Amino acid sequence: MTKSNLPGPKARAMIERDHKVISPSYPRGYPFVMDHGKGSEVWDVDGNRFLDFMGGIAVVSTGYSHPKVVKAIQEQAEKFIHISSDFYHENWIRLAEKLDEIAPFKEDALSFMTNSGTEAVETAIKLARYHTKRSNFIGFTGAFHGRTMGAVTFTASKAKYHGGFYPLMNGVTHAPFPNPYRPVLERRKGEDYGEAVVRYIEDEILNQILPPKDVAGILVETIQGEGGYIVPPDGFYPALRKLCDKYGILMILDEVQCGMGRTGKWWAIEHFGVEPDMITSAKGIASGMPLGACVARKSVMNWEAGTHGNTYGGNPISCAASLATIDLIEKEYLQNAKEVGEFALDALEEIKARHPSIGDVRGKGLMIGVEFVKDRETKEPDHDLTERVVDLGYERGLLMLSCGKSVIRIAPPLAITKSEMEAGLKIFEDALTAAEKA
Ligand SMILES: Cc1ncc(COP(=O)(O)O)c(C=O)c1O
């Protein structure tokens, strides 16, 4: 059903107030003004109900205001809201113990808690330099790692993130991310495209530009998020691991968006059978309370007391929300993400067969990208169509977000039911049909 009055009068009035006092740098999409949410649904201030396929950009993992998460927050708030990270508290310890248990490597894990994803990445960058005593890094085109000075240097999904902010951090060289739908490098016979990218890094970067003995780490989003929900080919991570081992370079995975059960496994890297040295997490880790973590092998996180810290690290309320979130993911939503994700991928393949404007459907679990093209042969991205589908979806009661040049990301709460997914995909196809006609 089309909602013809969007934004409603209350939303319009609030947006006007917002524009007078909030930084204009925020990249606002359509004019949705939140009132409240429950599970996978949200209501705007004018009483319009929407199904949510973006979950606060892959954050609201357990759905909006899950009662167990709310209870954990309330109970903790009544006890204490803050204690300086110079001291100790149990939920912080319990969370680190849990992260040690689920970390994607056999070695014991130590965690540094942060307020956000970008701070987790910043932590990983500093730790890599400190531990290796080397200063340079390799990142990837299309990457998004955040907006603080170190992380934003690696971010390479839009030139806008760098424009006006130079000089950035020294010592970051970008390699092409292995996008199997849009390869930019030649493959040798028998070589997987991921292996071709790793060969490029060794031959063209490490041999010709950046001596490996000066490289502290390679930082990569295991599945690229903002850059277009891109799953690299199977050969990429095994080859990258070998390269890192050969030269003593740390393999640092940014799983801020793709981790914490989103892909149907705790960590996206588990789909590739490789163990990293460090991993960053945030977003879905605490259902929306601000929390991130840099989780490293114990032998890597060897910095001395006082070298790195923060005021809010291990915030008691965020840790309590995270423990409740992880428990729910473990007991219910890991499996749900896998099952509903597979159902959605199959359904989207059928939709693709009916709509030539869809060039590619890909993803793992509930991290799914649908890429729109003007022509399947030339693969020219259709940015305008993508934005029209998002807008028309909104008018029909479905919240979606784009990413990359012409991709719609489907990243609902991990708690979404199969029937909600079915209903959402129906709205998605209606919106696409209308957008194609327009
Ligand atoms: C992969 C990845 N890394 C880092 C970040 C930065 O996280 P935050 O916005 O919490 O700073 C994001 C945010 O979208 C992300 O997707």
The ligand as a Gaussian input file, in Angstrom:
#p B3LYP/6-31G(d) Opt

LIG

0 1
 C       33.073000      -2.026000       7.901000
 C       32.955000      -0.789000       8.741000
 N       33.992000      -0.390000       9.484000
 C       33.919000       0.696000      10.268000
 C       32.774000       1.468000      10.322000
 C       32.730000       2.675000      11.204000
 O       31.895000       2.443000      12.271000
 P       31.285000       3.685000      13.104000
 O       30.332000       4.389000      12.192000
 O       30.651000       3.022000      14.293000
 O       32.420000       4.546000      13.485000
 C       31.663000       1.085000       9.557000
 C       30.434000       1.901000       9.592000
 O       29.589000       1.856000       8.732000
 C       31.751000      -0.066000       8.744000
 O       30.727000      -0.458000       7.991000

